[in-house]
Amino acid sequence: MKLEELHKVYFVGIGGIGMSAIARYFNKQGIEIHGYDKTETNLTKKLVEEGMQIHYHEDLTAIPNNIDLVVHTPAVPGDHVELQYFREHNFVLKKRAEVLGMISQSKKTIAVAGTHGKTTTTSILTHILKVGGVDCTAFLGGIAQNFESNYVEGNSDWVVVEADEYDRSFLHLSPNIAVVLSADPDHLDIYGDHESMLNLGFKAFAKKVEKDGLLLIKQVENQRILNFTDYEKTDFVQQSIEISSYGIGEGSNLSTNICVENGAFVFDYKNEEQTIENIRFTLPGKHNIENATAAITVALRLGVAPKNIKKALASFKGIKRRFELIYRDDQVTYIDDYAHHPSELNAAILAAKMLHPNKKITGIFQPHLYTRTQDFVDGFAKALDALDEIILMDIYPARELPIEGVTSKLIFDKLKNKHKTLVTKASLMKHLNQQDNLEILLTLGAGDIDVFIESIKKMLENKNQKLLLGGG
């Protein structure tokens, strides 16, 4: 099947952030797009505005005739009525990752992998390349605020993609440049254990880099997070693939002299050939400095001038649900973040503390997946204990069925912080309304906690208005 021969494509789970980016790509090519999703969201409404046809019930009568390709995601369960129909009737059926791999085959590909940081880094890199004159195409895992989209159209040979380790999806890619940001244990329901995840996942992905390509790996304390034996390195040497590192510290491709000035981070970047001084970057946290460092390293390889790198980072607006400022007044600041792994919670909470020292930090966390909760219960508890007050919601199941004995209470009982509360979706807003001493409020999680964002924002606005009226 050739992509240029497609006329009509159907997406099962079109509202997913990765699926919708591919749908937008095909739509821009003039291909007719249809799809199903479980829930109508702001994103699916925008897809409809862009000319796509979407329905929200498993309904075989809503499927159009003459479909050339069906794209699906692992997030959709195997017993889905429409998915079963397509399988039984021998439609051309491909996973999202397979289609992304096919799209990238005709391009020079930059693939960004890692258990966290992919969306931020791909968005930063895309913005730098655009500002620097490299008109790349990009498939992002979030809505980048500079583009107001998760799909960015370009006319150059370069495409920037997220390389997702879940379900070994990134093995469908053959990048010219690969970046590995992090390789913490995750998706153990797929890999079994961390060692298997490293070997069958990230090392296998690294070996997909094309001849004469670049493999860029994060280093911590002068050690790469992904190491290879001498035997494994032979493959890279034979293919003329360069393995390089980046990070924070002294050396090459590293950021140094990091400080906070007027609410923004300022740092220097150094490699073997040059230094870029006084880079101003508004995203908080040292983890985002690391993400920016990876993006800078790749951009320099593609010939982007240092002055354009500085310009791009200073004007980068961030990504929706990645430490996104939702509301601020004289009493309270409200930030929303997608963090759903202990390492991501650590990063978000630390960033909040760095930007708002001496302020009380309250976090609302919705665990994502029963398996992840079971695998990382100790890590979640340790990360959340760094908050001043913890509000813990029920687990968001996504694609999973319940596991006996696995609930949010597993985390709750391990919390050492006495300022903790268990809530349900039904009781969350009532509990928040009763809080009169909020200073820094975080909503954290990858499930549907984002449906509360507007309600929380309005609640804070109303409280502020009452304070102003009372003060007058």
Backbone torsions as a table, in degrees:
resi	resn	phi	psi	omega
1	MET	NA	128.3	178.3
2	LYS	-103.3	133.5	-177.0
3	LEU	-61.7	-33.1	-178.5
4	GLU	-70.1	-10.4	178.7
5	GLU	-95.3	0.9	-178.4
6	LEU	-76.5	139.6	176.5
7	HIS	-121.8	-31.1	-176.9
8	LYS	-143.4	124.1	-177.9
9	VAL	-125.0	138.9	-179.1
10	TYR	-116.1	133.3	-178.7
11	PHE	-114.1	124.3	174.8
12	VAL	-96.9	102.6	-173.2
13	GLY	99.0	41.1	-172.2
14	ILE	-65.4	-21.1	-177.2
15	GLY	-80.0	-7.1	176.5
16	GLY	-64.3	149.2	-173.7
17	ILE	-64.6	-37.2	178.0
18	GLY	-75.9	-39.0	179.7
19	MET	-65.1	-44.0	-176.6
20	SER	-65.6	-31.3	177.4
21	ALA	-63.8	-41.7	178.9
22	ILE	-69.8	-38.6	176.7
23	ALA	-59.7	-41.1	178.7
24	ARG	-65.1	-38.6	177.8
25	TYR	-60.3	-51.4	-179.8
26	PHE	-62.7	-39.8	-179.8
27	ASN	-60.2	-39.5	178.6
28	LYS	-66.6	-23.7	178.7
29	GLN	-83.6	1.6	-179.8
30	GLY	85.1	13.9	179.4
31	ILE	-85.6	139.5	-179.8
32	GLU	-74.7	127.6	-174.2
33	ILE	-116.3	128.8	173.8
34	HIS	-127.0	160.3	178.1
35	GLY	-175.5	167.2	176.6
36	TYR	-119.4	144.0	163.9
37	ASP	-147.2	157.0	-174.7
38	LYS	-68.7	-35.6	-172.0
39	THR	-135.7	139.8	172.4
40	GLU	-77.0	129.3	-179.4
41	THR	-130.7	174.9	175.5
42	ASN	-59.3	-36.2	179.9
43	LEU	-67.2	-45.7	-179.9
44	THR	-65.9	-33.2	176.5
45	LYS	-62.0	-39.7	178.8
46	LYS	-68.3	-36.4	177.4
47	LEU	-62.5	-40.3	177.3
48	VAL	-64.3	-42.0	177.5
49	GLU	-60.2	-30.1	-179.9
50	GLU	-82.3	-0.7	173.6
51	GLY	109.4	4.7	179.5
52	MET	-87.9	154.3	-179.6
53	GLN	-110.4	120.2	-172.8
54	ILE	-131.5	140.0	172.3
55	HIS	-126.4	165.8	-167.8
56	TYR	-125.6	17.2	174.9
57	HIS	-131.4	145.6	176.7
58	GLU	-67.1	101.8	-168.6
59	ASP	-141.9	107.1	-178.3
60	LEU	-65.8	-26.6	-179.4
61	THR	-72.5	-15.7	179.9
62	ALA	-86.4	-5.8	-179.8
63	ILE	-80.6	125.3	-178.8
64	PRO	-75.7	168.1	176.5
65	ASN	-82.0	163.4	170.8
66	ASN	60.4	44.5	176.3
67	ILE	-79.1	129.6	179.9
68	ASP	-87.1	-30.3	-175.1
69	LEU	-152.6	138.3	173.1
70	VAL	-114.1	125.6	178.7
71	VAL	-109.3	132.6	179.4
72	HIS	-134.3	167.2	-178.1
73	THR	-124.0	149.4	177.5
74	PRO	-61.5	-16.3	179.0
75	ALA	-67.8	-20.3	178.3
76	VAL	-87.9	124.9	-177.7
77	PRO	-64.3	152.5	-175.9
78	GLY	-64.3	-22.6	-178.9
79	ASP	-90.7	11.9	177.2
80	HIS	-59.2	131.6	-172.7
81	VAL	-57.1	-46.5	-176.8
82	GLU	-69.7	-38.9	179.7
83	LEU	-63.4	-42.3	177.4
84	GLN	-62.0	-41.1	179.3
85	TYR	-60.3	-46.5	-178.9
86	PHE	-63.4	-37.3	179.4
87	ARG	-69.2	-43.7	-177.0
88	GLU	-66.7	-28.0	-176.3
89	HIS	-105.3	18.0	169.8
90	ASN	57.3	39.6	172.2
91	PHE	-69.5	156.3	171.9
92	VAL	-72.0	108.8	-170.2
93	LEU	-120.9	122.6	-179.1
94	LYS	-135.5	146.8	174.6
95	LYS	-71.3	156.3	178.2
96	ARG	-52.7	-44.2	-176.7
97	ALA	-63.9	-37.0	178.4
98	GLU	-63.0	-42.3	-178.4
99	VAL	-67.7	-40.8	177.4
100	LEU	-61.2	-39.6	176.6
101	GLY	-62.2	-40.9	178.7
102	MET	-65.2	-41.4	179.8
103	ILE	-63.1	-40.6	-174.9
104	SER	-77.4	-12.9	-177.4
105	GLN	-61.3	-32.3	-177.4
106	SER	-90.6	6.1	-177.2
107	LYS	-123.5	165.3	165.1
108	LYS	-83.5	123.8	-167.6
109	THR	-111.6	132.8	168.9
110	ILE	-108.1	115.1	-177.6
111	ALA	-112.8	125.6	-177.3
112	VAL	-107.9	116.6	-177.2
113	ALA	-113.6	162.4	177.4
114	GLY	148.8	149.4	179.6
115	THR	-70.0	-20.2	169.2
116	HIS	-152.2	154.7	178.1
117	GLY	100.3	-5.1	-175.1
118	LYS	-61.9	-51.1	-174.8
119	THR	-64.4	-44.5	179.8
120	THR	-61.7	-46.7	-176.0
121	THR	-68.2	-42.4	178.1
122	THR	-63.8	-36.8	179.4
123	SER	-69.6	-43.5	176.5
124	ILE	-60.0	-48.9	-177.8
125	LEU	-61.4	-44.1	179.3
126	THR	-59.6	-44.1	-180.0
127	HIS	-64.5	-43.6	178.3
128	ILE	-60.6	-46.4	-178.4
129	LEU	-62.3	-43.1	179.2
130	LYS	-62.1	-48.1	179.2
131	VAL	-63.4	-34.5	-176.8
132	GLY	-85.9	5.9	174.2
133	GLY	92.3	6.6	174.6
134	VAL	-98.9	103.1	-171.6
135	ASP	-82.1	73.4	-174.9
136	CYS	-81.3	158.8	166.2
137	THR	-95.1	147.5	-178.8
138	ALA	-143.9	140.1	173.3
139	PHE	-115.3	110.5	-171.8
140	LEU	-109.3	154.7	179.4
141	GLY	-93.8	18.2	178.2
142	GLY	-163.4	173.8	179.0
143	ILE	-89.7	104.7	179.2
144	ALA	-74.4	126.3	-172.3
145	GLN	-69.8	-24.4	176.2
146	ASN	-69.0	-25.1	-177.8
147	PHE	-113.5	-13.3	-175.7
148	GLU	54.3	36.2	-178.9
149	SER	-161.4	163.9	172.5
150	ASN	-101.6	-0.5	174.1
151	TYR	-125.6	129.0	-179.7
152	VAL	-121.4	121.4	-176.8
153	GLU	-85.6	140.6	178.2
154	GLY	-145.8	169.0	-176.5
155	ASN	-119.5	3.0	179.2
156	SER	-87.5	-177.9	179.2
157	ASP	-78.5	-9.2	-171.8
158	TRP	-95.5	139.8	172.8
159	VAL	-130.5	137.1	178.7
160	VAL	-108.4	126.9	-177.4
161	VAL	-135.5	154.5	169.5
162	GLU	-85.0	135.4	179.5
163	ALA	-105.2	100.2	-171.6
164	ASP	-86.0	125.5	-178.9
165	GLU	-78.5	-18.0	-178.6
166	TYR	-61.1	134.6	177.6
167	ASP	59.3	21.9	-179.3
168	ARG	57.6	29.3	-175.7
169	SER	-57.9	-36.5	-174.2
170	PHE	-69.4	-7.4	178.0
171	LEU	-76.2	-5.4	174.1
172	HIS	-82.5	-7.5	-177.4
173	LEU	-98.4	151.5	173.5
174	SER	-132.6	78.5	-171.0
175	PRO	-76.7	154.6	170.0
176	ASN	-82.8	-34.0	174.3
177	ILE	-129.1	126.8	177.7
178	ALA	-121.0	137.3	177.6
179	VAL	-119.9	131.7	175.0
180	VAL	-114.6	111.4	-173.7
181	LEU	-89.0	-35.3	-174.6
182	SER	-163.0	153.6	-179.9
183	ALA	-145.1	42.5	178.4
184	ASP	-69.9	156.7	177.8
185	PRO	-57.6	130.4	175.3
186	ASP	-166.4	163.6	179.3
187	HIS	53.2	41.2	-179.4
188	LEU	-70.9	-13.6	172.1
189	ASP	-67.1	-22.5	178.0
190	ILE	-93.2	-46.8	-170.9
191	TYR	-94.2	-22.8	-179.3
192	GLY	93.8	-53.8	178.3
193	ASP	-151.6	171.1	-174.7
194	HIS	-64.1	-41.4	-178.8
195	GLU	-60.6	-40.8	177.9
196	SER	-67.1	-37.7	177.7
197	MET	-61.3	-41.2	179.3
198	LEU	-67.4	-45.8	-174.3
199	ASN	-78.3	-49.2	-176.2
200	LEU	-84.0	-17.0	-179.9
201	GLY	-104.3	-80.7	-169.4
202	PHE	-69.6	-39.8	177.8
203	LYS	-68.5	-38.0	177.2
204	ALA	-64.2	-38.3	176.8
205	PHE	-64.0	-44.4	-179.7
206	ALA	-58.0	-35.6	-178.3
207	LYS	-76.5	-4.3	176.6
208	LYS	-86.0	-7.1	-179.8
209	VAL	-60.9	136.2	-177.8
210	GLU	-69.4	160.5	177.0
211	LYS	-53.6	139.3	-179.5
212	ASP	66.5	20.9	-178.2
213	GLY	-90.8	-174.8	-179.5
214	LEU	-125.4	131.9	172.9
215	LEU	-114.7	113.2	-176.4
216	LEU	-108.7	121.4	-173.4
217	ILE	-123.9	135.0	177.5
218	LYS	-64.6	142.0	174.3
219	GLN	-120.4	144.3	176.8
220	VAL	-125.8	122.8	-178.9
221	GLU	51.4	49.9	175.6
222	ASN	65.9	13.2	177.0
223	GLN	-119.8	128.5	175.7
224	ARG	-69.4	143.3	-179.7
225	ILE	-73.6	-13.4	178.0
226	LEU	-132.3	115.4	-176.0
227	ASN	-114.0	154.2	-178.4
228	PHE	-125.9	146.9	174.8
229	THR	-72.7	165.3	177.1
230	ASP	-59.5	-35.6	179.0
231	TYR	-65.4	-43.6	179.7
232	GLU	-66.5	-35.4	-179.4
233	LYS	-64.2	-25.6	179.7
234	THR	-57.3	-39.7	179.3
235	ASP	-60.0	-42.1	-178.7
236	PHE	-68.2	-39.5	179.3
237	VAL	-63.8	-43.4	-178.4
238	GLN	-64.2	-29.9	-179.7
239	GLN	-95.6	6.4	-178.8
240	SER	55.5	39.6	177.8
241	ILE	-94.1	125.0	179.4
242	GLU	-85.8	132.4	173.9
243	ILE	-106.2	121.4	-178.4
244	SER	-130.9	168.3	-176.8
245	SER	-124.9	163.2	173.2
246	TYR	-148.8	164.4	177.1
247	GLY	164.7	-156.3	178.0
248	ILE	-115.2	130.0	179.1
249	GLY	144.5	-150.2	179.2
250	GLU	-105.0	139.9	178.3
251	GLY	136.1	-150.9	-176.9
252	SER	-101.8	148.6	-178.3
253	ASN	55.0	43.0	-175.5
254	LEU	-129.2	150.4	176.7
255	SER	-101.8	139.1	-177.4
256	THR	-137.3	176.2	175.4
257	ASN	52.4	47.7	-177.0
258	ILE	-82.1	132.0	176.3
259	CYS	-149.6	167.0	177.9
260	VAL	-107.9	126.2	178.4
261	GLU	-132.7	118.0	176.8
262	ASN	52.4	45.1	175.2
263	GLY	80.7	5.1	178.1
264	ALA	-126.8	156.6	175.6
265	PHE	-89.4	139.8	176.9
266	VAL	-125.4	134.7	-177.6
267	PHE	-154.1	167.4	174.2
268	ASP	-108.2	151.0	175.2
269	TYR	-120.2	136.6	179.3
270	LYS	-131.7	138.0	164.6
271	ASN	-131.0	-169.0	-174.5
272	GLU	-67.1	-21.3	-173.2
273	GLU	-107.4	-26.5	-173.0
274	GLN	-156.8	167.4	175.4
275	THR	-126.6	134.3	173.6
276	ILE	-111.5	116.0	-173.0
277	GLU	-100.5	153.7	172.4
278	ASN	54.8	50.4	174.3
279	ILE	-77.9	126.4	-179.6
280	ARG	-102.6	130.6	-173.5
281	PHE	-143.6	127.3	-172.0
282	THR	-87.5	-16.1	179.3
283	LEU	-70.1	133.9	-175.3
284	PRO	-82.8	155.1	171.9
285	GLY	97.2	143.5	179.0
286	LYS	-66.5	-27.8	178.0
287	HIS	-62.3	-33.0	178.2
288	ASN	-77.6	-26.7	171.0
289	ILE	-64.1	-40.5	176.8
290	GLU	-62.3	-44.2	178.2
291	ASN	-60.7	-43.0	178.4
292	ALA	-63.7	-37.0	179.7
293	THR	-62.6	-42.2	176.3
294	ALA	-61.5	-44.7	-179.2
295	ALA	-64.3	-41.2	178.2
296	ILE	-60.7	-45.1	-177.8
297	THR	-59.4	-44.4	179.2
298	VAL	-67.8	-43.8	-178.3
299	ALA	-60.6	-41.0	178.0
300	LEU	-62.8	-37.0	177.7
301	ARG	-62.4	-30.8	-179.2
302	LEU	-91.2	7.1	172.7
303	GLY	88.7	14.0	178.0
304	VAL	-71.7	134.2	-177.3
305	ALA	-73.2	143.8	178.7
306	PRO	-53.0	-37.8	-179.0
307	LYS	-64.3	-34.1	178.1
308	ASN	-75.6	-31.3	174.6
309	ILE	-63.3	-45.8	178.6
310	LYS	-63.0	-42.4	179.2
311	LYS	-61.9	-43.1	-177.4
312	ALA	-67.3	-45.4	-178.4
313	LEU	-66.5	-35.2	178.0
314	ALA	-68.0	-26.0	-176.8
315	SER	-104.1	6.5	-179.3
316	PHE	-73.1	127.6	-172.6
317	LYS	-95.7	-9.3	179.5
318	GLY	96.9	-171.7	-176.4
319	ILE	-128.9	140.6	176.3
320	LYS	-58.6	135.3	179.8
321	ARG	69.6	16.7	170.6
322	ARG	-118.9	90.8	-176.0
323	PHE	49.0	50.1	-175.8
324	GLU	-86.9	123.5	176.3
325	LEU	-72.3	117.6	-178.2
326	ILE	-98.2	-39.6	-174.1
327	TYR	-155.8	145.5	175.1
328	ARG	-151.0	134.9	168.3
329	ASP	-139.3	-167.3	-176.2
330	ASP	-68.9	-21.0	-177.1
331	GLN	-99.1	-39.6	-168.5
332	VAL	-138.7	147.0	172.0
333	THR	-121.7	129.9	-177.5
334	TYR	-116.8	124.3	-177.7
335	ILE	-126.0	138.8	178.4
336	ASP	-114.5	137.0	-178.1
337	ASP	-143.0	145.5	-175.9
338	TYR	-79.2	0.9	-172.4
339	ALA	-50.1	126.1	-179.2
340	HIS	-141.0	10.0	177.0
341	HIS	-127.6	148.3	-179.2
342	PRO	-50.9	-40.5	179.6
343	SER	-63.7	-38.0	179.1
344	GLU	-70.3	-38.3	175.6
345	LEU	-62.4	-44.7	177.7
346	ASN	-55.4	-46.1	-177.2
347	ALA	-64.9	-44.6	-178.0
348	ALA	-66.0	-44.2	-178.5
349	ILE	-67.5	-40.9	177.6
350	LEU	-63.5	-41.2	178.2
351	ALA	-61.4	-41.4	178.3
352	ALA	-62.4	-40.1	-179.9
353	LYS	-68.6	-37.6	179.7
354	MET	-67.1	-40.4	-178.5
355	LEU	-79.3	-27.4	-174.9
356	HIS	-130.5	63.6	179.2
357	PRO	-63.7	145.9	177.4
358	ASN	69.5	12.9	175.2
359	LYS	-104.6	148.1	176.2
360	LYS	-75.3	127.8	-177.6
361	ILE	-112.0	118.7	178.2
362	THR	-108.2	129.2	-179.9
363	GLY	-120.5	133.5	172.5
364	ILE	-104.8	118.4	-176.8
365	PHE	-120.0	129.8	173.9
366	GLN	-110.6	106.8	178.0
367	PRO	-58.8	147.7	-176.7
368	HIS	-118.3	114.1	178.7
369	LEU	82.3	139.3	175.8
370	TYR	-67.6	-42.4	-177.1
371	THR	-64.7	-42.5	-179.4
372	ARG	-65.6	-38.8	177.5
373	THR	-62.0	-44.3	179.8
374	GLN	-64.5	-42.0	-176.7
375	ASP	-71.2	-32.6	-169.8
376	PHE	-124.5	27.8	-176.3
377	VAL	-57.1	-42.4	179.9
378	ASP	-65.8	-41.2	179.0
379	GLY	-65.2	-39.6	177.2
380	PHE	-62.3	-46.3	-178.3
381	ALA	-62.0	-44.0	-179.7
382	LYS	-63.7	-42.2	179.8
383	ALA	-65.7	-45.1	-177.1
384	LEU	-69.0	-27.2	178.8
385	ASP	-63.1	-15.8	177.4
386	ALA	-75.1	-13.0	175.8
387	LEU	-77.2	156.9	174.6
388	ASP	-80.5	-32.2	176.2
389	GLU	-143.3	137.6	-174.2
390	ILE	-119.9	127.0	173.0
391	ILE	-117.1	115.5	-171.7
392	LEU	-110.5	124.7	-179.5
393	MET	-95.5	172.5	174.8
394	ASP	-65.8	158.4	178.6
395	ILE	-68.1	136.6	172.1
396	TYR	-89.6	118.0	-170.4
397	PRO	-79.0	-26.4	-174.5
398	ALA	52.2	-117.9	-173.9
399	ARG	-84.4	-4.6	-167.9
400	GLU	-98.9	152.9	169.4
401	LEU	-89.3	154.9	-178.7
402	PRO	-58.8	150.1	173.2
403	ILE	-111.9	127.1	-176.1
404	GLU	-55.5	128.8	177.3
405	GLY	83.9	-4.0	-179.2
406	VAL	-101.7	104.3	176.6
407	THR	-137.8	175.9	177.5
408	SER	-61.7	-22.1	-178.9
409	LYS	-64.3	-24.4	175.1
410	LEU	-57.7	-45.4	177.8
411	ILE	-70.7	-45.2	-176.1
412	PHE	-54.8	-44.2	-176.8
413	ASP	-70.5	-20.2	179.1
414	LYS	-91.4	-8.5	179.9
415	LEU	-69.1	130.7	176.4
416	LYS	-85.6	-25.3	178.8
417	ASN	-66.4	124.6	-178.7
418	LYS	-77.6	-17.5	-179.7
419	HIS	-88.1	77.4	-174.8
420	LYS	-140.5	148.0	-178.9
421	THR	-143.4	137.2	171.8
422	LEU	-95.2	129.8	178.5
423	VAL	-132.1	163.1	171.3
424	THR	-107.9	173.3	174.9
425	LYS	-58.8	-37.3	-176.8
426	ALA	-69.9	-28.9	-174.6
427	SER	-102.6	-6.3	-174.5
428	LEU	-58.7	-52.3	-174.2
429	MET	-66.1	-36.1	176.9
430	LYS	-62.5	-42.6	179.6
431	HIS	-64.0	-44.0	-179.4
432	LEU	-64.7	-37.9	179.6
433	ASN	-61.6	-25.1	-178.6
434	GLN	-86.4	-5.2	-179.2
435	GLN	-88.4	120.9	-178.7
436	ASP	-107.4	-1.5	-174.8
437	ASN	-122.2	34.4	177.6
438	LEU	-73.6	135.7	176.4
439	GLU	-121.4	-60.2	172.4
440	ILE	-118.3	120.2	-178.3
441	LEU	-115.5	129.0	177.3
442	LEU	-118.1	133.0	164.3
443	THR	-104.1	131.7	-170.1
444	LEU	-132.8	130.2	175.7
445	GLY	146.5	160.2	-176.2
446	ALA	-108.5	5.9	-178.8
447	GLY	-86.3	-129.2	179.3
448	ASP	-107.1	23.9	176.5
449	ILE	-60.4	-23.5	-179.2
450	ASP	-66.5	-15.3	177.7
451	VAL	-68.7	-15.6	-180.0
452	PHE	-91.4	-6.4	-173.0
453	ILE	-57.2	-50.7	-177.3
454	GLU	-65.3	-38.2	179.3
455	SER	-65.3	-41.5	179.0
456	ILE	-66.6	-41.9	178.9
457	LYS	-60.1	-46.1	179.7
458	LYS	-64.4	-38.1	178.1
459	MET	-61.1	-44.7	179.7
460	LEU	-66.5	-39.3	177.1
461	GLU	-61.7	-43.3	-179.4
462	ASN	-65.2	-41.2	178.9
463	LYS	-63.6	-41.1	179.4
464	ASN	-65.4	-39.8	179.8
465	GLN	-63.6	-39.7	178.5
466	LYS	-65.6	-39.0	177.4
467	LEU	-63.7	-42.4	-179.5
468	LEU	-65.2	-42.2	178.8
469	LEU	-66.2	-40.0	178.4
470	GLY	-64.9	-36.7	-179.8
471	GLY	-73.0	-22.2	-178.9
472	GLY	-83.5	NA	NA
